[in-house]
C-alpha cells in the first residue's frame, strides 16, 4: 500500500479559472488539491490542465462522491473511476470524507452526517478497507462539519475516527474549519475536540472560511461554506494543532465566490508562515 | 438502525419535510432549521451544477425561472451518479415538456446544444484529420471514403435559430433581433482544447449525420442532395476539414474486403 506522503507545506485547492495565473510564474505552494470527480471525463481541458500542474507541484486528490459513510455498499463503478484517476496522476495523497452522499442510487451531492455507533464504525471500516485495497494506497479520512446530532450515537466523533484509523491503517485529514464549525454548532469548545483528536494519524490539514447564521432558537449556526478567507479563530486553532504535531501539509479550500488567484495564494502563504514557525519551534 | 436512519434522512432532502425522528441538536429535539441546511446544500449544489452546464439557457429564462425549473427537474430526475459533469443530459427533454416554458419554443434546442458542448468538453482527446490526407487520395476513390468521428463530435438540429440564440446568450455575438427566423443546424466539435459551435449550410446536418454513421462520402452526398438540392459538397468538405469533425478516413469496408479477396 502506497502511504500518503504530501510534503509538509501549504497548498491550495485548484480552480480552473486560476490556471493561467498559476502557470505564469512559479507559485509559493507545495501542492494543489483537486476534486477527483472533476477529472473523471475522458479528456479535454481538465486533464490538460492537471497534467501541466502535475509537472511542477505535488498533488492531493480529494474525493467528494464516494459516500464512505453510507450503510449501503460502495459504488464499484465510482471506485473504479477513482482508481483510474489515481493511477493516471499518482497523487501524493488521496482523501475522502466521513460522510455519505448516495442513498438508494441517488446522488444527493452533499456531505451528510451519520450516527456514530459500533455498527457504523464497522461499515465505515469495511468501506475504507475496500478503498485502500482497490487503490493500493493509504487514504486519508476527513472529519465532517455537522449541523445536527443523532440520538442513537454512542461514540464520540474523535473516538470513532481514532478507531477507524487503528482498524484500517488509514490516515486522517483534520479539517480545522470543520472542527470549529461543528464545535460551535454543538455548543462545545473546539480546543476540547482537538485535545481528544488522534493527532498522531493526521497527514493533512484543511483550512477554509465559513458563514454565520442562527438556528430556530437563535443559537449560532455556522455553515461550512468555503466562500471567505480563513477566519481568525480557525487560524488560532490551526496554530494550536501545529504546536502539537509540528509541520504538516495544509490546504486552503475556497470553492464558492472564488477570488482572484493572488488572494487565495496569500492565504496559502499565511499558512506556510505558520508551518515555518512550527518547524523553527521544533528545531529550537 | 443506521440504514433506516439514512433512508429517513435522505427522504426529506429532495422535498420539504421535518427532520426525521432521532435527529437532534444540543438545544432542540427537532432542529428544523439545522436539517434544512442539508436540504439547501443539496438543492444549491445540484442547481449550481445545472446552471454551470446550461449558462446560456439560464440567461435566456433568467436566474429565478431557471432555478425553479432546475428544482422541478431535480425532484423528478435526481442524479444517479456522483459524476455531476454529465448530470442533466435529460434536462432539455424535461424543459421541452415544462409547461411554464412552453412559449420559449427554442429553449430545449439551446439546452441540447449546451449539453452537447459539455460532452465535447470532456470527450477523449484525438487529433483531427489532416487536410493533406485527402489530397493524396485519387479523385475516383474519394466517394468510397468513410470518416471516423472525433470523440467530441455531435450534430444539433433545430427548427429554430438555436445556434444563433445560443451565440447571443453565450456572449459570442451581440444580442439583436433575428429577422430571418429559420431552423439551424450546427456541429459541436473540439478539435483541440476549445469547444466550437459551427453553423451548417442547407442539408449539412444530413451530410454530417450520414458520415458520422459510417456511410461513405458518396452515400452521404447523395442523401444530402436528396434532402436539399442546394447542398454544396465543396462548402461542406471545407467545413469538415476546418472543424476537425473527424480523425481519419478509411475506405468503405466492402471495398477493403474486395481488395483483400
Interface residues (C-beta under 8 A of the other chain):
Chain A: X37 X38 X40 X41 X42 X43 X44 X45 X46 X47 X48 X64 X65 X66 X67 X70 X71 X72 X75 X77 X78 X81 X100 X101 X102 X103 X104 X105 X106 X107 X108 X109 X110 X112 X114 X115 X117 X119 X120 X123 X147 X148 X149 X150 X151 X152 X185 X186 X187 X214 X215 X216 X217 X219 X221 X223
Chain B: X1 X2 X3 X5 X6 X7 X9 X10 X13 X14 X19 X22 X23 X24 X25 X26 X27 X28 X31 X32 X33 X34 X35 X37 X38 X41 X42 X45 X46 X49 X78 X79 X80 X81 X82 X83 X84 X85 X86 X120 X121 X122 X123 X124 X125 X126 X151 X152 X190 X193
